[in-house]
Amino acid sequence: MIDFLKEQNINEDLIKQVLEFREKYPLDDSLKDRVPKSDFKYYGKEIWEMAITAILQGSNILLAGPKASGKNVLCDNLATLFNRPSWNISFHTNTDANSLIGTDTFIDNRVNFRPGPVHEVATKGGFGILDEINMAKNDSISVLHSCLDHRRSIDISGYEKIDLSEPSRFIGTMNYGYVGTRELNEALVSRFMVIDMPEINEITLKKIIETNFNLKKEYLNLFIRLFLDLQLKSQNSEISSKPIDLRGLLSAIGIIEKGLDVKTALKMGVTYKSFDLFERDVVNDVIDTLFKDNLYAKDIFNK
């Protein structure tokens, strides 16, 4: 990851400080399997430098932006870069304070505290990824306030107060306009440094695909055009954001490499991400415009 940052021309002093951070807070061997091993990397010098600087300063960060802007990839990359164990904390209707902090459980005829992911982040110096934080219920978010601000502590009823380990950080992610999302309240937002994630552009998309697949130039450009055309249609409200799925596109290319034809793979990875029949027709029209029938791996990949 350090070599990758150097290729991205990240400030050398920041890289030096990251290495000092890793040396100051060595990783316990028992937590090595919690450090993400992402196949994908985030491209964007400015965003990288903002995120690294905030973490070095001791702040928590909130990555806010549209779908397919690389929020989760950056989360994993940051945990890998700083060599910290990571806990992914997804917010949904059933997420409550107990599932975040921990709860009592009965083991061997005794009541024991079973720690939740926020407790693990706090005590083990990890990075807590607060995924889709704007889908959280108010009562689950409120328990995070004391560990996200200057107090950096968790006060568990019936147990001792726990102070966060020095390298512990929280990284929130949020999409705009998803069903079930809500505006974050001012008290919560004030506890983060906010990074506005830009939409993926042609240059970045090309780097991502080239890094993972050895496509012929013609077809590399067609996959890029497909994604950008669908992204534009979504921006113009012709389709929803559901087919704008970079993971789906990359998985489709991977499936093609294994032997499935191009159009069937794209249906699985892109078209069928929407369950609206009209929207599927629009997406398939774009695919049919760009790709011929009966294309296979031998046609689109370099040998």
N, C-alpha and C positions, 0 to 999 in steps of 0.2 A: 504493500500500500504506500509506503514511503517513496518508492521508485515511481509509482504512478503519480503522486503529488508533484514530484520533481518534473515529470513530463508535462504536467498541467501548469508549470511555472508558478507554483504556490510560493509565497514569500518564504525565503530560506530561514529567516529568524523564527517564523511560526513552526516550521518543521523541527527546528532545533528544540523549541519549547515542548513540542509533542514528545520528542524522545526523552527529554528531561522528566516529563510527566510520567511516562512509562517506567522510567528508572526509579522514580520516587515512589510509585505505587505498583510494585510487582504483582503479577497475577498469581493467585494461589493455584497450584496444579489441579486441585479438585474442581476448579471452575473453567478449565480450558475448553471443555465442550460447550460452554455457554457463549463463547466468543463467536460471533457470526462468521460464516465462511461463504460470503456472497459471490455468486458467479458474475454479477454485474457491478459496474462501477458508475458513480455519478460524475458527469462531466460538467464543469462550470467553475472557473477560477474564483469569481466573486462570491458565489454562494459558499464554496469550500472555506474561503478565508473568513467570512462572517461567522460560520458555524464553529470553526476551530477556535477563533478568538474568543467567542462567547463561552465555550466550554473551558478554555484555559483560565478565563477570568472567574469562573465559578458559577456562571449563570445557567439556568435551564433555557431551552430554546423551543419555539413553536414554529413548525414548518407549515405554512398555510399556502394553498394553491390548488389549481385544478387537477383533475384526474390525469394520470400519466405524466406528471411533472417530476417524478423521481423521489418523492418524499421518503418512502420506505427503503429504497435503495440507499439513500443518503444516511438514514438512521443506522442501517447495518454497517455501512462503510465507516461511519464515525466510531462505532463500537469496536470495529476491527482495527482502525487506526490507533485508537487509544488503548487497545488491548484490554478492554473491559468486558466482563460478562454482561449479557443482555437479557432482559425479561420483556417480552411483548405483552402489553396490557391492553386488550381490546375492550372497547366500551360498547355496551348494548343494553337492552331493557332490563336484563337480569343482573347487571353489574351493580353491586352495592358496596357499602363500606367494608363489610366483613370479607367479601371476596377479594378486596384490594389489600387490606391490612392483615387479615388473618382471623381465625375463629377458633373457638374451643372445640375439641374433639375428644371422644372417650376412647382411650387406648390402655389395655392391660389394667382395667378397673380403675383407671385414674383419668382425671380431666387434664388434657394437655393442650397447649396453644399450638395450632398449626399455622405457621406463617404464610401470608399471602405474598404476591409478587412485589408489592411496594415495600413490605417489610424486608424481603430478600435484597432488593436494590439498596435499601438503606444500610443494612448490616454488612453486606458483602462488597460494597464499593462498586456497584454495577451501574449500568445505564438502563433506565426504565423507559420503554417506548410506549407512550400514551397514545395509542392508535385511534383515530377518529374521535378525538377528545370532545368534539362538539356534538356527539351523540350521547354523551353521558348525562345521567340524571343528576340533579342538584345535590342530593344527599351523598352520592358517591364522590363527587368532586370536592365537596366541602372538607372531607377528611384529608385531602391532599394539601390544603392551604398551608398548614404549619411546616410541611416538609419542602414546599416549593419556595417559601420566602426566607427571610434572614434567620428564622429560628432553626431551620433545617433539623426538625425533630418530629417524632411521631409519639403522641401520648395515647397509649392504649389503655382503655378502661380496665381496671383490675390488674394491670401489669405495670412495670416500670416504664418511664419515658425513655425512648430510644433516640439517640442523636445520630444523624446521618454520617456515614463514613465520608471522609474527605473527598475521595474521587467520585462519589455518587452524583449522578446527573439525571435529569428527566428531559426527554425530548417528545414533545407533543406533535401530532400531525392532524390536520383537518382539511377536508375538501369543501369547496363552495357548492351549495345548492343541492346536496343529496337529500333524498327523502329521509326524514327522521332527525336531521341536523337542526341545530339551533344556534343563535348568537351566543358567543361566550360572554359571561358577565365581566364587568370591568375589573373586579377584584382578582379574577383568575388570570386574565390577560396581563395584568400588571406584574405577575410573577414570572413572566417569560420575556426573553428577548425574541422578537418576532422576525422571521425571515419569510419574505414573500417569494414563493417558488415560481419561476417563469415557466411557461409552457415549453415543451420540448421543441427544438427547432431542427431544421434539415441537417445542419452540420453535426449536432449532437447525436441525432438519430442514426446518421451514417456511421459515426464512430462506434456506437453501441452494436449495430448489426455486423459491421466489419470485424469487430473484436471477437464475436461469437460464431460467425459463419463465413465460409469462403465461397461467397456467391459470385457468379459472373456479374460484371459491371452493369449490364443491361437489366438484370433482375434485381440487383441491389437497388438501383434507381426506381424500379417499379414498386418494390415494397415500401420504399420511402414515400413515393408519391401517393400510394394507397393510404398510408397512415395520415399524411398531411391533408389529403383531399377529404377524408372522413372527419378530421379535426376541424377543417374549415366549415364543413356542413353542420357540424355540431355548434360551432360558434354562431352560425347564421340561423340556428334553431330549425334546421331542416330535419335533423335527427337528434336523439338524445346523446349523452356522453357514454352510454353503455358500450357501443362498439369501439370506442376510443380506448383500446386496451393494449398497451404495449407488451405486457406479459403474454397476452393472448397471441399477438402477432409473432413474438419471438418463439413461443411454443409451437405455433403453426409451422414456422420455418424449420424448427427442429423435427417435427413430425414428417414434414416433406423429406427431410434428409434420411429419415428411417424407411421411407418407401411409399407414403401416401401421396396421391396426386395433389397439385397445388390448390385447386378450387375447393376440394373436399376439406383439406386442412384449414383453409381460410374460413370456411363455414364454421368449423369447430372452434377456431381460435378467435374469430372476429364477428361474423354474421350472427351466430346463435347466442352471442352475449346479450342480444336484445330479444325480448319475447313478443314484440309488436310486429305483426306480419307485414304491415306497410313499411316499417323501418327496415326490416330484413330485405325487402325488395329493393329499397334504395341502396343499401350496402352491397347487395349482390350485383346491382347494375354497375356500381363503381368497379367491383372486382372483374366483371365480365368485360368492361371497357379496357382494362389494363392487361388481363391475362388470357391467353388462349386456352382451349380445352386440352385435356390429356398432357399436361406438363408434369414431369417427374424430376426427381433429384438429378438424374443424368443430364437433364436439359438446363437446369438452372445453377448447378454448382460447378466450380472449377474442379478438375480432377486432381 
